[in-house]
């Protein structure tokens, strides 16, 4: 392994620059500097100097280059300035070049690149017509006075943009350089190995949705930019493109309207190469709040009801398409249109009304699209979002034209509800299928908006399933305020670029690579462990769903207290805090702000919340007997409540107050699903107010003994004794999925099997006594994406008959009307679902529990064998 290496050249995974290589202490690089188009700190044969003696190579684009290419080239120059200390010049002509250069352009739209092709100095076979594809090629002597050039060629304008931002990462600039203050380490010399590399996305539209953005994102934007306007969106667009995304649903909570609030918004999006859309319930570029504006003009403000107000709605939507086409080039601003209709304010219409009318609405909307654009409607990209009840309309027979993408959705909690089913859903639809996913949500059973609680392993399992079953045209994720879900957002878009490359092995390595990019290779693996452990703890239950009664304490109130499961969780958080703080002491000063945002604050803030509710639980318990120790825990509640505010204030103060307001989300003491109006401390009581705190603290003692029940055996599903493959399926362990590691049968998206196919896991156990035994499987919540009757797993003991257990969870937007809906509510609250099989007449001694794969999408976390 070469200690001069900085980055890889591996298709499908963005390269990870190891900033710590350039710190004062030498470290070992995680990537070998021996593949084409990788960056190195020392010259190798044939390498191109990108930075030499602190001077960066100049960047050239043709005078008539697309604005998106100009923006990316300007950013690349700025990135070179970050790395080298001064930005390189912008060449207006290659005649002026006196050394190596970087040439950026679009195939067929760059006279310079087309000239290199004609002269035989550049070969780009297979690039033409490839959606967003690019090539990076080192060319010898492309022009007089230029010994070498790195030529970045896009099949289209975004291809050139992605090839350019990819180089930015390779020289050491993180996509999060602005959004998370990730520092750039200076380089005096930097070289690029010769050769070429090619890449292109496998999912066509990849993006995120800024949503539920009050009070945090909106308040921050108003203070910093004067509102959610083009000055802000310029940073959003740049982040999206650096992450190799291309599609955005903008902030839309009333009173916001992207296209109406700031006329520069859609212009800048198009200039930078971003495809704009509107959310799942906002048709034809119209933000929801636009319907409640300009009421004096006689169109808007009436009933949002197609049966009684169709003329005004059509006029309203026509205005949206006319605005989209106002660019004046006959093509319009690049847009992926939402079609269909929900009730005003993202509410459902009645199914009777919807099924009778929605097909007519879509047909009328497509007629508007055709009339205003002057093209057949199928030449303008469209989607129909099958969100909540709209999926039911589809399942009950409603259809839209073949070119409209069907956008399936999750249950708002990370479980995809429906995916294409072979034999039922056409596999070769022109518009294909997509997925709308959530990292943030406002709705039942509880809002979750405050902090990242998403496991990338869960994202991987669900989106891998989506890709394998054919949802490959659109992947979009609701990210709330963008911050603080940087980590899962980066993963989501990285995977969206090439799901085929995001194998299980790549998933297991991704946290270390990401952490190394952010903080250097020396600390990357340790930070990755903190990130993944944090996500496992955070995903146990959304913080908004936690209070003093959520987790059980141990029994009794004797001189030595038993913290029980709640206390064990708190101890785990304390251990993680110690590990996180130990890493912090080894960081450079310029890394502290990024570390606080990405690692430190999430760990401290959520661990503190657990401490507060744990103290509140003991205060409540001890007050039932007027135990003076209750006062100690009352003090702890007050202390941790204040610490929560202090941590928020610290977040808002870093980097000169750059992120002031971003963490203003209320996140404690919920009563109903909706967010409380303000932070409020849990209720506490005191026996006496005059006992000195040190005397109270001395009275608090907890047992360190962990009681176990010999009649209850719990095993991690990943600790199987034998895994039997069959039917092209194998059992594999997915790290950090659920409360530990989980086991899944891969590849996903395959048909059901039977026990006769032999796809099973074996677990050896020793039962202490004769009698009945219950085998309980803890599963990560998943839904039957075929629309069937649940997900089945077979369970047997030794060579006995196989019992079939079924996980059948049905999401509900509100009222619970069935056992399956009640099970879903509990499953999403607890981020787990349990199914059981009972075996009678079992003899004490050694036995083998066997789990049989029947249905796809079963994610097994653990099994418990109980003789209680």
Secondary structure, 3 states (H helix, E strand, C coil): CCCCECCCCCCCCCCCCCHHHHCCCCCCCCCCCCCCCCEECCCCCCCEEEEECCEECEEEECCCCCHHHHHHHHHHHHHHHHHHCCCCCEECCHHHCCCCEEEEEECCCCHHHHHHHHCCCCCCCCCCCCCCCEEEEEEEEEECCEEEEEEEEECCHHHHHHHHHHHHHHCCCCCCCCCCCCCCCCCCCEEECCCEEEECCCCCEEEEEECCCCCHHHHHHHHHHCCCCHHHHHHHHHHHHHCCCCEEECCCCCCCCHHHHCCHHHHHHHHHCCEEECCCCCHHHCCHHHHHCCHHHCCCCCCCCHHHHHHHHHHHHHHHHHHHCCCCCCCCCCECEEECCCECCCECCCHHHHHHHHHHHHHHHHHHHHHHHCCCHHHCCEEEECCCHHHHHHHCCCCCCCCCEEEEEECCCCCECCCCCCCCCCCCCCCCEEEEEECCECCCCCCECCCCCCCHHHHHHHHHHHHHCCCCCEEEEEEECCCCCHHHHHHHHHHHHCCCCCCHHHHHHHHHHHHHHHHCHHHHHHHHHHHHHHHHHHCCCCHHHCCCCCCCCCCCCCCCECCHHHHHHHHHHHHHHHHHHHHHCCCCHHHHHHHHHHHHHHHHHHHHHHHHHHHHHHHHHHHCCCCCHHHHHHHHHHHHHHHHHHHHHHHHHHHHHCCCCCCCCCCCCCCCCCCCCCCCCCCCCCCCCCCCHHHHHHCCCECCCCCCCCCEEEEECCCCCEEECECCEEEEEEEEECCEEEEEEECCCCCCCCHHHCCEEEEEEEECCCEEEEEEEEECCCCCCCCCCCEEEEEEECCCCCEEEEECCCCCCCCCCCHHHHHHHHHHHHCCEEEEEEEEEECCEEEEEEEEECCCCCCEEEEEEECC
